[in-house]
Amino acid sequence: MWLSIDKNVTVPMLRQVYQAIRDRILAGELNAGYKLPSTRVLALQLNVSRNVILEAYEMLLAEGLAIARSGSGTYVAEGAVLPGYVSAPPIEASVSAVESAYSNEMSVISFRTGLPALELFPRKSWADLLQSVCKEAPDLALGYGDPAGEPELRRELADYLIHTRGVKVSPEHIVITSGAVQAIQLVTRLLLSAGDEALVEEPTNEDLKSILAATGATLRSMTVDDSGVITADLPQKKHPKLAYLTPSHQFPLGGDLADPKADRANSVCSPDRMSSARR
């Protein structure tokens, strides 16, 4: 059986093989009862992995275009012809807007936050360690695990916090998240409800505002300068449910939140007056 595939296009080999056989069956070029080549023979003929042929045959079987006979092989199914069928050219996978933007961004100096120098990532060392760990990992490591994070990691973090930060916390009170975004989402869902008021630095990350606003809370701005939030601008009578502060390297201004103790050591001014002086 002759098939035409092109290894220079972006259409996956699996899709090309499946589409080529499917088209010939629907067009009536392969009659009912025609025995398809064995997966090994067709793989050698097309110079592709046998798994590609196996998956293509599985797709044909699932669509009812082919039938498998135990110990005999794979055959074209009865009634699979579609009169007047015209095959359409395969659609090549286009580069998405996200991939295009990422490619352009990586070609220049990027100031995007939260993205390290990916080209400096130690791929080989990481791959070697991953392989070593996977070989020695217990069977339980292949399961879903604890939703709050691996107990061993939480124990290490609890020990680290007590020795370096003086924070006494048990491993049961630590939750491991997939990143800052998930952590903020969990906290806001826990603390905020529709109608609550939340204070947010201004300017700040727009994604953060979206996360907080998704809870239905009303967002109020807190002005930021080189020393963090200006306390004189904080509401005096209202009691917001949550305030989001960045203690260091505030985005996008980059300032560090002022230390009240240091201010008191150098001045006897009230917090409001200190904030006004900063401005």
N, C-alpha and C positions, 0 to 999 in steps of 0.2 A: 504494500500500500504506500503510495507516494503522498507526502505531505510537504507543504511549503511553509517554512518558518524562517524568521529573520532575527538573528542574534544582535543586530545593530540597532534595533528599535527598543523603546522603553516598555513595550508590552511584555509582561512576564511570559516565560516559556510555557508554563502551565496553561495560561489563558490561550496562547497561540495554538498549542496542540489540541486542547479541548475544542476551540472554535473551529479549527480546520476539519476535525473529524465530524463535529456536529453539522457543519455546513454541508458536507458531502452526504451525510445521512439524510438530512432534510431535503436536499436537492434530488434525492433518488439515485445518486451516483454509487452508493453502497446499498445494495438490495437487502431486504429482510433475510436473515439467516447467514449473512456474510460474516465470516470469522475474522475478527480483528487480530492483528499480529500480537504475539505475546509481548508483555511489557519489557522483557529483557531484549528481545529482537528489535523492537521499535526504538528503545533507548539507544541501542548501538547504532541503528540506522540514522537517527537524528543527532547523535552525539550529545545527548543530554542525560541528566540523572534519571535513573529508573523510577525514583519517587515522583518525578514530574509526570511520567506516563501513568503510574498507579493512581495519582490524584485526578488526572484527566479522565481516566476510565471510571473512577468512582463518581465523578460529576455526571458522566453520561448514563451511568446506571441509575443514579438518583433521579434523573430527568425522564427515565423510562425509554431512552433512545437505544439502550443496549441491555443485554441480559447476560448473566454469568452462569455458565454450566459447570458444576463441580467436576474437576478433573479433566475438563475438555477445553475451556477457554471462554472468551468473551465474544458475543455475537450481536449483530444488529437486530434490534427488536422488530416484531411485526407492527405494521401500521405507523412507522416512524417517518414516512415520507410526507412532506408538506408541499402540495402542488403549487407551483408558481413561486416557490421560495427563492429569494435572491439574497446571497450573503452580503453583509455589510462589511466594509473595511474595519479592521480592529482599531480602536481608539487608543492612541498613545497617551500615557500618563503625563499630564502637564505639570510644570512646576507651580506649586501653589503660591499664593500671594505671600503667605507667611514664610515659606522657604526662600522665595525671591528676596524678601526684605531682610531675612537673616543673612543670606549670602552677601547682599550689599553691605550690611552692617559689619560683617566680619572682614570686609576688604578695606575698612578705614578704622581709625581709632574710635572705639566705642566707649561712651560714657554711661551706658545703660547700667542701672543698679542691679545688684544681685547676680550678675553674670561674671564668673571668673575667667581667667585666660585659658580657654578650653584647649588651645594648642599646646599648652604646657602640662596638661594632665598626664601623669605617668601611666600610660596605657599598659605597657608591658608588665610593670610591677603590679599594677592593679589586677591584671588578668592572671598572673602567676599566683597571687594571694587568693583570688577568688577560686581558682581551680583547687588549690590546696585546702581551703576551707570547705569547699563542697565535697571533697573526697572524705573528709574527716567528720563532717556534720552528722549528728544523729538523725534518725528517721523523723523525729518530731519536728526537726527544722524544716521539713518539706511541707508541713501543714500550714494552716492559717496563723497559728500563734496567738499570743495574747493581744487583744485589741488595743490595750494601753501601751504596748511595746514589750520587747523582750525583757524578762525579769532581770537577766544578768546586766543588761545595759542600765536599767533603772537603779539597780543596786550600786553600780559604779558611779552614776550621777549623784546619788544620795551621799555617797562617801566623798565625792569631789566637792559638793556644795558645803558640807560641814567643815571641811578642812581649808577651803579657799575663800568661802564667802561667809562662813559662820551661820549658815542657814540649816537649821535642824528640820529635816524632812525625811519621812520614811519612803521606801521605794513604791509603796502602794499609793502614795499621793502624787506620783510623777506620771505624766502621760507623754508618750513620744508621738510627735506628729510628723507628717511628711514635709513640713516646712512652715515658715512663718505665716503664710496665707491660711493654711488649714488651722493653725493654732488660733489666729485671730477670728476666723469664722466660728470655731467652737466656743470661744470665750464670749463673742458677741451674741451668739444664739442663747447662751446660758444666762447672760446678764441683761440683755435688752429685749423689750417687747414693743409692739406697735404703740406709738404715743409717747414713749420715753424720750428724754432729751440726752444727747451725747455731745460732748465737747471734742472738737477736732482742731489740730493745729492748722494754721493758714499762713503760707501755702503748705500743701502736703501732697502725698501721692493720691491721684484720683482713684486708683484701684481700692485704696483703703476706704475712701468715702463710699464707694459702691458696696463694699462688704457691710459697712455699718448701716447704710440706707436700706439694704435688703431686709433688715429686721423690722422696718416700719418706723424706726426711731427718727426723731427730728434732729438734724445736725446743726450745731452752733459753732462758729469759728472762734479760735483763740489766736491772737496775733503773736507772731514769732519774730525775735530779733537774733542778734549774734549770741546771746546768752540764753536762748530758749524762750519759753512762753513768758509773755509780759503779764505778770500777775495782776497789775492794775486793771486789766481788761476782763478779768474773770468775773462772772456774775456774783453779786454779793448776797442777794436774797434768794435766788433760785437754787435748787439742789438737783443738778443733773445726775442721771443714773450712772454715767460713765464718762471718763475723760481719757483720751488717747494722747500720750506724751512720748516724745523720743528723747531719751536721756543723753544720747551722743550721736553726732553726725546726722543731724536732722535733715530730712530730705524735703526740698532741694537746696536749702541754704547751707547745710553742713555745720551748723553751730552746736555747741555742747550746752546742755542744761546747767545753769549756774548752781553752785553748791551754796545753799543758805548758810551753812556753818562758816564757810570762808567769807561770805559777805558780812556776817555778824562780827567776825574777828577784825574786819577792817573798817567797819562802819557801825554807827548806832542808829542808822535810819531804819524806818519801818520797811517791810517788804514792798509796799506800794511805792514808797519814795525811791527805793533801790531800783525798781523796775523803770520808774520815770527817768532816773538818772541814766540808766542804760540806754534809753531811747535818745 
